[in-house]
Amino acid sequence: MSSGVWAKSLGKPDVFKNDREPMFGSGLVMVEGDDWVHHRHVITLAFSPSNLKAMASLMVESVTKMLDRWATLKNSDKLEIDVEREITITAGEIIASTSFGLSYRDGSRVFEKLQAMQNILFNSNRYVGVPFSKWICPKKTLEAKRLDKEIDQLLLSIIDARKSCWDGSSLQNDLLGLLMDGDDQAGMSLTTKELVDECKTFFFGGHETTALSLTWTLLLLAMYPDWQN
């Protein structure tokens, strides 16, 4: 998510954006100027207090399932729990259901491909911003492009399925539905390609930052039991 910040601070936005384009496309973190205002205006609608409140029960449900799973593992005398993995899965499940109305299975397919792309792009992180870096790691570049096409097709199928059951009334009251609905009166709706890129941005950026923050919080609490208590 910080690639756009690096780009601006170093004065080379195009070079850095090209390196991360397969992951974020033309999503919110990659656009600037009027395009940023356009995307931000549409996205802001999804984050009203009433919309977030409606999503809370789904969030609680996913976290409760995770804690019940931990209790079962503890009772089976399992000595270790991979907390980072568990929280990453739960965060992904929450985003899939609350933001895009997806089942865990469909959400997992998107996450698996995005994580594979992330590994490919960041394994060659030392070449970010290097001219002609695509030719330094040609296999990784081709693999990233292949995954990018697969992710785009998967998200397109999800969007098309949502559109096919739309009867002209308000769409499902989640992030994807609100992005698709847009602000037609002001001519601020997003194109299908922009919808796909925003889906990628929120799938990746939303679960990664949340999962890492929660994992480190639990680690610090374990290191300082007085604060935990």
JOGIKA-V968617 format. One record per backbone hydrogen bond with DSSP energy under -0.5 kcal/mol. NH is the residue of the N-H (numbers start at 0). CO is the residue of the C=O. Records with the same first field share a line. If there is no record, write none. Layout:
NH = CO / CO
This chain:
3 = 0
5 = 1
6 = 2
7 = 3
8 = 4
9 = 5
10 = 6 / 7
11 = 6
15 = 11
16 = 12
17 = 13
18 = 14
19 = 15
20 = 16
22 = 19
23 = 19
24 = 20
26 = 23
29 = 26
30 = 26
34 = 31
35 = 31
36 = 32
37 = 33
38 = 34
39 = 35
40 = 36
41 = 37
42 = 38
43 = 39
44 = 40 / 41
45 = 42
46 = 43
47 = 44
51 = 47
52 = 48
53 = 49
54 = 50
55 = 51 / 52
56 = 52
58 = 54
59 = 55
60 = 56
61 = 57
62 = 58
63 = 59
64 = 60
65 = 61
66 = 62
67 = 63
68 = 64
69 = 65
70 = 66
71 = 67
72 = 68
73 = 69
74 = 70
75 = 71
76 = 73
77 = 72
82 = 80
85 = 81
86 = 82
87 = 83
88 = 84
89 = 85
90 = 86
91 = 87
92 = 88
93 = 89
94 = 90
95 = 91
96 = 92
97 = 93
98 = 94
99 = 94 / 95
100 = 96
101 = 95
106 = 102
107 = 103
108 = 104
109 = 105
110 = 106
111 = 107
112 = 108
113 = 109
114 = 110
115 = 111
116 = 112
117 = 113
118 = 114
119 = 115
120 = 116
121 = 117
122 = 118
123 = 119
124 = 121
126 = 123
127 = 124
129 = 126
132 = 129
134 = 131
135 = 131 / 132
136 = 132
137 = 134
140 = 136
141 = 137
142 = 138
143 = 139
144 = 140
145 = 141
146 = 142
147 = 143
148 = 144
149 = 145
150 = 146
151 = 147
152 = 148
153 = 149
154 = 150
155 = 151
156 = 152
157 = 153
158 = 154
159 = 155
160 = 156
161 = 157
162 = 158
163 = 159
164 = 160 / 161
165 = 162
173 = 171
174 = 97
175 = 98
177 = 173
178 = 174
179 = 175
180 = 176
181 = 177
183 = 180
185 = 182
186 = 183
187 = 182
189 = 178
194 = 190
195 = 191
196 = 192
197 = 193
198 = 194
199 = 195
200 = 196
201 = 197
202 = 198
203 = 199
204 = 200
205 = 201
206 = 202
207 = 203
208 = 204
209 = 205
210 = 206
211 = 207
212 = 208
213 = 209
214 = 210
215 = 211
216 = 212
217 = 213
218 = 214
219 = 215
220 = 216
221 = 217
222 = 218
223 = 219
226 = 223
227 = 223
228 = 224
